[in-house]
Amino acid sequence: ETGVTQSPTHLIKTRGQQVTLRCSSQSGHNTVSWYQQALGQGPQFIFQYYREEENGRGNFPPRFSGLQFPNYSSELNVNALELDDSALYLCASSQTASTEAFFGQGTRLTVV
Amino acid sequence: QQQVKQSPQSLIVQKGGIPIINCAYENTAFDYFPWYQQFPGKGPALLIAIRPDVSEKKEGRFTISFNKSAKQFSLHIMDSQPGDSATYFCAASKRTGANNLFFGTGTRLTVIP
């Protein structure tokens, strides 16, 4: 087991609402990355947090935002949900910003 | 723009066969190439990874072959088993700074008993 845990496992939201997804990183890991995986596609990088600071961002609009806490857990917030935001959201943690990433089981978000 | 191209999209082999999954990349700044295995309803699990300074790496039944000049790498699964049936993703990243992984589109492998 990777030790990365995400909550909730499933979520249904209405278009226009806001959602917060949570991730607890593996023990000893100070870096958390978030990915979006649409059905039948590979994960796409949203952003990474290293020691509570954003440390890289993919091609996602500002309504995707995040936080990392002193215990290195993290949140992904998405405002003004759109139907296309329906996907599996994956959190990955690593010991540093440049070491192997280990993924959690993901949160399946459905926007209706 | 797909930074890592993966083929085939799906693959069916008999038990004991050797499925091969291929990936190609363009960005010569990439210097870390992992493979992930994903079962339905689960997150991707790291299988094996390679750096461009070696041409081959083996871990158990999994082998990565790497061709730096062609900017291609592949995964071979020796003596495949029904339990290997999953979706496999190749990925690439620049290891310095944010290890933003660029994933391929995935290969769904089915191993028939």
Chai-1 contact restraints between the chains, C-beta under 6 A:
chainA,res_idxA,chainB,res_idxB,connection_type,confidence,min_distance_angstrom,max_distance_angstrom,comment,restraint_id
A,G42,B,F89,contact,1.0,0.0,6.0,A-B,restraint_1
A,G42,B,F103,contact,1.0,0.0,6.0,A-B,restraint_2
A,G42,B,G104,contact,1.0,0.0,6.0,A-B,restraint_3
A,G42,B,T105,contact,1.0,0.0,6.0,A-B,restraint_4
A,G42,B,G106,contact,1.0,0.0,6.0,A-B,restraint_5
A,P43,B,F103,contact,1.0,0.0,6.0,A-B,restraint_6
A,F45,B,N100,contact,1.0,0.0,6.0,A-B,restraint_7
A,Q48,B,A98,contact,1.0,0.0,6.0,A-B,restraint_8
A,N55,B,A98,contact,1.0,0.0,6.0,A-B,restraint_9
A,G56,B,A98,contact,1.0,0.0,6.0,A-B,restraint_10
A,G56,B,N100,contact,1.0,0.0,6.0,A-B,restraint_11
A,L90,B,G43,contact,1.0,0.0,6.0,A-B,restraint_12
A,A97,B,A98,contact,1.0,0.0,6.0,A-B,restraint_13
A,S98,B,R95,contact,1.0,0.0,6.0,A-B,restraint_14
A,S98,B,T96,contact,1.0,0.0,6.0,A-B,restraint_15
A,S98,B,N99,contact,1.0,0.0,6.0,A-B,restraint_16
A,E100,B,L46,contact,1.0,0.0,6.0,A-B,restraint_17
A,F103,B,G43,contact,1.0,0.0,6.0,A-B,restraint_18
A,F103,B,P44,contact,1.0,0.0,6.0,A-B,restraint_19
A,G104,B,G43,contact,1.0,0.0,6.0,A-B,restraint_20
A,Q105,B,K42,contact,1.0,0.0,6.0,A-B,restraint_21
A,Q105,B,G43,contact,1.0,0.0,6.0,A-B,restraint_22
A,G106,B,G43,contact,1.0,0.0,6.0,A-B,restraint_23
